[in-house]
Every structure is written in structure tokens, then in C-alpha cells.
Amino acid sequence: MTPSTVQGDFQRIISKIGKPGDSPKPRGNSTGRVAGQSQPKPEKHPVVKNKK
């Protein structure tokens, strides 16, 4: 088969042998935090001062 024959008949060939790759995964925004829920306050650490 010549490359032009394959290119012209590509749809029929793919329908017979199937696609080699996985199906595309759905895209979209992540669910994120629930509305009205707040983030916890960060833990506070004491200040460390070095003596010179």
C-alpha cells in the first residue's frame, strides 16, 4: 500500500483495528472547598533571635 492509499482509507482502517490510545479524560474545574467552609488558621511559631 502506498502512503496516499493509507491516508485516503485511514478512517476505514482505524474503524477496523481500533485506536491505539486511551480515550481522553474529561476536563473541568476541580470541586475545591465547600461553599461557606473556612480554612484553618496557620500555626504560629515563636520568633528565633540569634545572639552575635
C-alpha positions as CSV (number, residue, x, y, z in Angstrom):
1,M,0.0,0.0,0.0
2,T,1.2,3.4,-0.8
3,P,1.1,6.2,1.8
4,S,-1.6,8.1,-0.2
5,T,-3.7,4.9,-0.3
6,V,-3.4,4.6,3.5
7,Q,-4.1,8.3,4.0
8,G,-7.3,8.1,1.9
9,D,-8.5,4.9,3.6
10,F,-7.4,5.9,7.1
11,Q,-10.9,6.2,8.6
12,R,-11.8,2.6,7.5
13,I,-8.5,1.2,8.7
14,I,-8.9,2.8,12.1
15,S,-12.5,1.6,12.5
16,K,-11.4,-2.0,11.8
17,I,-8.2,-2.1,14.1
18,G,-9.3,0.4,16.7
19,K,-7.4,3.4,18.2
20,P,-4.1,2.7,20.0
21,G,-4.5,5.4,22.6
22,D,-6.8,5.8,25.6
23,S,-9.9,7.9,25.4
24,P,-9.5,11.5,26.5
25,K,-10.2,12.2,30.1
26,P,-13.0,14.8,31.0
27,R,-11.7,18.3,31.8
28,G,-13.1,21.0,34.0
29,N,-12.7,22.8,37.3
30,S,-11.9,20.9,40.4
31,T,-14.6,20.8,43.1
32,G,-12.5,22.7,45.6
33,R,-13.7,23.7,49.1
34,V,-17.3,23.5,50.0
35,A,-19.0,26.9,50.0
36,G,-19.0,28.5,53.4
37,Q,-16.2,26.4,54.8
38,S,-13.1,28.3,56.0
39,Q,-9.5,27.3,56.0
40,P,-7.8,26.6,59.3
41,K,-5.6,29.4,60.7
42,P,-1.9,28.7,60.2
43,E,0.1,27.5,63.2
44,K,2.2,30.3,64.8
45,H,5.8,29.7,65.7
46,P,7.9,31.8,68.1
47,V,10.5,34.2,66.6
48,V,14.1,32.9,67.0
49,K,16.7,35.6,67.5
50,N,20.4,34.7,67.1
51,K,22.9,36.4,69.5
52,K,26.0,37.7,67.9
